[in-house]
Amino acid sequence: MLRRILIALLLAGLAGCSSVDERGDAATDVALRLLAAVDSKDGAAACAMLAPETRAEVEESAGQPCDQAILDEDLPALGSVTGADVYGQWAQVRLSDDTLFLAVFPGGWRVVAAGCTSRGDLPYDCSVQGG
């Protein structure tokens, strides 16, 4: 799944009605809200930021509801934003200790993978990701 996301990020063109900066800011806001919710132990708010497949994977892998399971994931503490890139309907938000991948859904940006670390030429290793 993450490999497809990364390929889509590389191949997708810029799209949408708003500017790339505005879209990057919106994606960054969702990423920060997810990590802030986890930091404050608000599992319901954190799960609201997840893409449907990601939420389902969190629940399935833990065998408990998302609002409980997300708090047990190995997500880094909220760090400072070091960059954000938007590629069509996909975004990558980089923080000092984390990278998150997001996609646009009818309700706005949602996190498809979080707790991701680069492995050079290999796909990112993520503690939370969908399908």
C-alpha positions in Angstrom: 0.0 0.0 0.0 2.7 2.5 1.0 4.7 1.7 -2.1 1.6 2.7 -4.2 1.3 5.9 -2.3 4.9 6.8 -2.9 4.6 6.0 -6.6 1.5 8.1 -6.8 3.2 11.0 -5.0 6.0 10.9 -7.5 3.8 10.6 -10.6 0.8 12.7 -9.7 0.5 16.2 -11.1 -0.6 19.2 -9.2 -4.4 19.5 -9.1 -7.2 21.2 -7.2 -8.8 24.6 -6.9 -6.7 26.0 -4.1 -3.0 26.9 -4.3 -0.4 24.3 -3.5 0.6 26.3 -0.4 -3.0 26.3 0.9 -3.3 22.6 0.3 0.0 21.9 2.0 -1.1 24.0 5.0 -4.4 22.1 5.2 -2.6 18.7 5.0 -0.1 19.9 7.7 -3.0 20.9 9.9 -4.5 17.5 9.8 -1.2 15.8 10.5 -0.6 18.0 13.5 -4.1 17.5 14.8 -3.6 13.7 14.6 -0.4 13.8 16.6 -1.7 16.4 19.1 -4.8 14.2 19.7 -2.6 11.2 20.4 -0.3 13.3 22.6 -3.4 14.4 24.7 -4.8 10.9 24.8 -7.8 11.8 22.7 -8.1 8.6 20.6 -11.5 9.6 19.1 -10.1 12.8 17.7 -7.0 11.0 16.4 -9.0 8.4 14.6 -11.2 11.1 13.0 -8.0 12.2 11.2 -7.3 8.8 9.7 -8.3 7.5 6.2 -10.9 4.8 6.3 -8.5 1.9 5.4 -5.9 3.1 7.9 -8.5 3.3 10.7 -9.7 -0.2 9.8 -6.1 -1.5 9.8 -5.4 0.0 13.2 -8.5 -1.7 14.6 -7.8 -5.0 13.0 -4.2 -5.2 14.0 -4.9 -4.3 17.6 -8.2 -6.2 17.9 -9.8 -3.2 19.7 -11.6 0.0 18.7 -9.5 2.6 16.9 -9.9 5.2 19.7 -8.1 2.8 22.1 -5.7 1.2 19.6 -4.3 4.4 18.2 -3.1 5.4 21.6 -1.0 2.2 21.8 0.7 2.8 18.4 4.3 3.8 18.4 3.8 7.4 17.1 6.5 10.0 17.8 5.7 13.0 19.9 4.5 16.1 18.1 7.5 17.8 16.5 8.2 20.8 14.4 7.2 20.9 10.8 10.2 20.7 8.5 8.3 20.6 5.2 5.2 19.6 3.3 4.7 18.6 -0.3 1.5 18.2 -2.2 1.2 16.0 -5.3 -2.3 16.1 -6.7 -4.5 14.3 -4.2 -1.6 13.1 -2.0 0.6 14.9 0.5 3.7 14.3 2.5 4.2 16.2 5.8 7.6 16.0 7.3 8.2 16.7 11.0 11.4 16.7 13.0 10.8 13.1 14.2 8.1 11.8 11.8 6.7 11.7 8.3 3.0 11.4 7.5 1.3 10.7 4.2 -2.1 12.0 3.5 -4.8 11.7 0.8 -7.8 13.9 -0.1 -11.2 12.3 0.7 -14.7 13.9 0.4 -14.4 15.3 3.9 -10.8 16.7 3.3 -7.3 15.5 4.0 -6.9 12.2 6.0 -3.8 10.5 7.2 -3.0 7.3 5.4 0.3 6.6 7.1 2.0 8.0 10.2 5.1 7.3 12.3 7.1 6.8 9.1 10.8 6.8 8.8 12.8 6.9 5.6 14.9 3.8 4.6 16.7 5.4 1.7 15.8 3.9 -1.6 13.4 1.5 0.1 9.7 2.4 1.0 9.2 4.2 4.3 8.7 2.1 7.4 5.4 3.3 9.1 4.0 2.3 12.4 0.5 3.2 11.3 -0.7 2.6 7.7 -3.7 1.3 5.8 -4.2 -2.0 3.9 
